[in-house]
């Protein structure tokens, strides 16, 4: 997993959206490429846990 390094302009855009939505955003790279069946398994576990899971390539 790798946190994406943003330019000052990109940081400003993220901060503006965070302020507008009232949330904290995190920028990552290298999300895992999953098929529909794999996504369904993750979504099922998310429902059981009451949490959001993120999938990344190592």
C-alpha positions as CSV (number, residue, x, y, z in Angstrom):
1,X,0.0,0.0,0.0
2,X,1.3,3.4,-0.8
3,X,-0.1,6.8,0.1
4,X,0.0,9.0,-2.9
5,X,2.1,12.2,-2.7
6,X,0.1,15.1,-4.0
7,X,1.1,18.4,-5.5
8,X,0.2,21.6,-3.6
9,X,-2.7,22.1,-6.1
10,X,-4.0,18.6,-5.5
11,X,-3.8,19.0,-1.8
12,X,-5.8,22.3,-2.0
13,X,-8.5,20.5,-4.1
14,X,-8.7,17.7,-1.6
15,X,-8.9,20.1,1.4
16,X,-11.6,22.1,-0.4
17,X,-13.7,18.9,-0.9
18,X,-13.1,17.8,2.7
19,X,-14.4,21.1,4.0
20,X,-17.4,21.0,1.7
21,X,-18.3,17.4,2.6
22,X,-17.2,17.5,6.3
23,X,-15.1,14.4,5.9
24,X,-11.4,13.4,5.9
25,X,-10.1,12.0,2.5
26,X,-7.0,9.9,2.0
27,X,-5.3,9.4,-1.4
28,X,-3.8,5.9,-2.0
29,X,-2.4,4.3,-5.1
30,X,-2.2,0.6,-6.2
31,X,-5.8,-0.5,-5.5
32,X,-6.2,-4.2,-6.1
33,X,-7.8,-5.2,-9.4
34,X,-10.7,-7.5,-8.3
35,X,-13.4,-9.3,-10.2
36,X,-17.1,-9.2,-9.3
37,X,-17.0,-12.4,-7.2
38,X,-14.1,-11.0,-5.1
39,X,-15.8,-7.7,-4.7
40,X,-19.0,-9.5,-3.5
41,X,-16.9,-11.4,-0.9
42,X,-15.5,-8.1,0.4
43,X,-18.9,-6.4,0.5
44,X,-20.4,-9.4,2.4
45,X,-17.6,-9.1,5.0
46,X,-18.1,-5.3,5.2
47,X,-21.8,-5.8,6.0
48,X,-20.9,-8.3,8.8
49,X,-18.2,-6.0,10.2
50,X,-20.1,-2.7,9.8
51,X,-16.9,-1.3,8.3
52,X,-15.4,-0.3,5.0
53,X,-12.6,-2.5,3.7
54,X,-10.0,-1.3,1.2
55,X,-8.1,-3.7,-1.1
56,X,-4.6,-2.9,-2.2
57,X,-1.9,-4.7,-4.1
58,X,1.2,-5.3,-2.0
